[in-house]
Amino acid sequence: MTNQSKYDFSINTRQSKVAILLIIYKFYKAIVRGILPIIAIFLFGSGGNKSVYIYTSLIVISIIVFTMSILSYYRFYFRIENEELYIEKGVFKKVKLNIPFERIQTVNFEQNLVLQLFDKYKVEVDTAGSAQKEFSFDALDKNIAEELRSYILDRKQESQIELTDEKKLIEEKESSTNDHIYTLSFTDLIKVGLTENHLKAGGWLLAVIAYFYSLFNDIGYQVEDEIEEGVKTVLDTFIETKVLIIGIIAIPSLFILISVVRTCMKYYQLKFDRIKNGFKIYSGLLNRKEYSAPDSKIQKVAWGDNPLRRIFGIFVIYFKQARSMDGERNKSISIPILSKMKITRVLRYLYGGDVDKKMHRFDVSRHFFIRGFLYFILIPSVIGGFLGYYLENMWMLAGVVIYFIYFTVSRYIQWKKAAYFINDLFIQRKKGIYGNYFELIPWYKIQSIELNQTIYQRRYNLANVHLHTAAGTTTIPYIPLGQAQKIRDYGLYIAETDSREWM
Amino acid sequence: MNSFSNVPIDFDALPKAEEIYYRPIIAKYLWVSICTTLLSYLFFGGLFYAFLYSIDQKKNFLEQYNLYIIMGFIVLLIIQLIILFLGFKWKGYVIREKDIIYRTGLIVRKKVHIPFNRVQHCEVAQNILERGLHLAKLKIYTAGGSRSDLSIPGLTNDEALKMKQFILKKTQTDSSQKRIYDESE
């Protein structure tokens, strides 16, 4: 091995002292989340002199949190022994963890504002795909973190190379490929932010408001009355000054602002690199992350756009990675990409020349539209229409008409866009209503296959195919049964005979 | 590259999962299903009734519609039992050389196919009813998430244990064969 470790990992090591701050923060977060309703009761509920309770409880909680944090900091050690990462922790109960190197997929870094200030790293040890629990260090010195990572990953690779000499050759050949794919410039960052799905930000904002609204209502704080009164006075005084029009302009602007700010913080100074057998992504403003996505862990690649993004030719590419056994945490990494060419480049890095092979396109049966139209559009519309007519409610009738037109059109577009592409190496799914969304799965990454037939589908000899992978399920709906069976038979054949490991 | 070769595949030459005999599950299991359905109807029916009772302050509603509610429940239960009964003969499994297939469902016909070399672990489970009738479930887990996990009910205890042993052995040999294949070429 060429790079000698300067740090001796065989001795017990503590985290950086900055970790105490983060542990305190974590404790507070957990406590606040747990007793938020109680706090709210104290602050807004009816009662006499509350301040005494508040201050004493605050002081007591703070003392507990501080002592617990400091104790847990001093009770935490890690070291490396026999190709395993040993961790000892726990305040009241001693917990010993050992993570064998071969279980470790990658080691990722993250820096929030505090860590950026002290130049420390949060280190995440990723053990996806094995039964091992995930683990992360709160704060490590930069050089220790980097050395730990290269130490673990080098050792891990060494043991893997020992398997075959041939593999070693490939690895050495591939190790020279260390390419910079691109850096997201500031103007492009703004473009990505502006073309974000702003309705999502709106939904997010509404969810936050709804949460607090229900919280206050739960504790008996009459929000409704307050709002009603407030709204009344506001309406009375300002309705003539066209506050309504301002509101109509202001609320969407707020949505857009929120989504732009969120996107920009997430993708700030995004750097996307090809490294040895994987990709590396750096991004983030307040919370700076450094992620690696090893090729073996990527189960499928997806990319998509939306109507706004299609104007600028912006796509977002997703690396769908295998999930870990314990948590169903979403392991998908998303990266905005500014040209279709770059997607092809990424796919070539991942799958080589295989991606250039021609794929055959197949469409989804028209019954996908017909059945959806009958059951979810026509029948509810007819019932709604009759009700509206019977009750002589014009608003209801208008609603039914809008519902009917909107969903008929969108279901039709959804059917027109639905397709799948097949060759002997990949299966690709295309879908979308407003945008387009693609998912590319190599056959050998499939875990299991499910075939479904509803009564309606049986009548027309159609079926749904669900392809389960370690990074989620891809469904191909409403295709001829014979075709579904062929997909199933070929998928099973590859899964059972292909010598490549799915991870 | 490594040993991987990729000759064109003749689709018609692939082993077809259609032309096989599905082994039915043991008929005794129907009693377990019926008991579970009855119990769950009693439980949720009771809960629903308690809910109605608590919101119906003046008891007018319950007095008036008591009979209809109970009738409704019974009709639902009968429909469910008929579906259960008709769907039972559709339940079945096949163990092939390299995978296991389980089919189920009357209204939505469902077939799940799991290759042995994708099995993460498998276990035999029994609830109280099954223990009384000497039945067991075989549960098979893959990395494909909860949607792709499989639970085959209505096996005898011996059968389930044997199947588990077989699958675990298969999983091991299938993946080790792969490795040998990898290294030899």
Boltz contact constraints between the chains, C-beta under 6 A:
constraints:
  - contact:
      token1: [A, 164]
      token2: [B, 183]
      max_distance: 6.0
  - contact:
      token1: [A, 447]
      token2: [B, 118]
      max_distance: 6.0
  - contact:
      token1: [A, 447]
      token2: [B, 142]
      max_distance: 6.0
  - contact:
      token1: [A, 447]
      token2: [B, 143]
      max_distance: 6.0
  - contact:
      token1: [A, 447]
      token2: [B, 144]
      max_distance: 6.0
  - contact:
      token1: [A, 447]
      token2: [B, 148]
      max_distance: 6.0
  - contact:
      token1: [A, 448]
      token2: [B, 114]
      max_distance: 6.0
  - contact:
      token1: [A, 448]
      token2: [B, 142]
      max_distance: 6.0
  - contact:
      token1: [A, 448]
      token2: [B, 144]
      max_distance: 6.0
  - contact:
      token1: [A, 448]
      token2: [B, 148]
      max_distance: 6.0
  - contact:
      token1: [A, 449]
      token2: [B, 113]
      max_distance: 6.0
  - contact:
      token1: [A, 450]
      token2: [B, 112]
      max_distance: 6.0
  - contact:
      token1: [A, 451]
      token2: [B, 111]
      max_distance: 6.0
  - contact:
      token1: [A, 452]
      token2: [B, 108]
      max_distance: 6.0
  - contact:
      token1: [A, 452]
      token2: [B, 110]
      max_distance: 6.0
  - contact:
      token1: [A, 453]
      token2: [B, 109]
      max_distance: 6.0
  - contact:
      token1: [A, 454]
      token2: [B, 108]
      max_distance: 6.0
  - contact:
      token1: [A, 468]
      token2: [B, 144]
      max_distance: 6.0
  - contact:
      token1: [A, 468]
      token2: [B, 148]
      max_distance: 6.0
  - contact:
      token1: [A, 470]
      token2: [B, 143]
      max_distance: 6.0
  - contact:
      token1: [A, 473]
      token2: [B, 147]
      max_distance: 6.0
  - contact:
      token1: [A, 485]
      token2: [B, 18]
      max_distance: 6.0
  - contact:
      token1: [A, 486]
      token2: [B, 11]
      max_distance: 6.0
  - contact:
      token1: [A, 489]
      token2: [B, 14]
      max_distance: 6.0
  - contact:
      token1: [A, 489]
      token2: [B, 16]
      max_distance: 6.0
  - contact:
      token1: [A, 492]
      token2: [B, 99]
      max_distance: 6.0
  - contact:
      token1: [A, 492]
      token2: [B, 113]
      max_distance: 6.0
  - contact:
      token1: [A, 493]
      token2: [B, 14]
      max_distance: 6.0
  - contact:
      token1: [A, 495]
      token2: [B, 115]
      max_distance: 6.0
  - contact:
      token1: [A, 496]
      token2: [B, 98]
      max_distance: 6.0
  - contact:
      token1: [A, 496]
      token2: [B, 115]
      max_distance: 6.0
  - contact:
      token1: [A, 499]
      token2: [B, 3]
      max_distance: 6.0
  - contact:
      token1: [A, 499]
      token2: [B, 4]
      max_distance: 6.0
  - contact:
      token1: [A, 499]
      token2: [B, 178]
      max_distance: 6.0
  - contact:
      token1: [A, 499]
      token2: [B, 181]
      max_distance: 6.0
  - contact:
      token1: [A, 499]
      token2: [B, 182]
      max_distance: 6.0
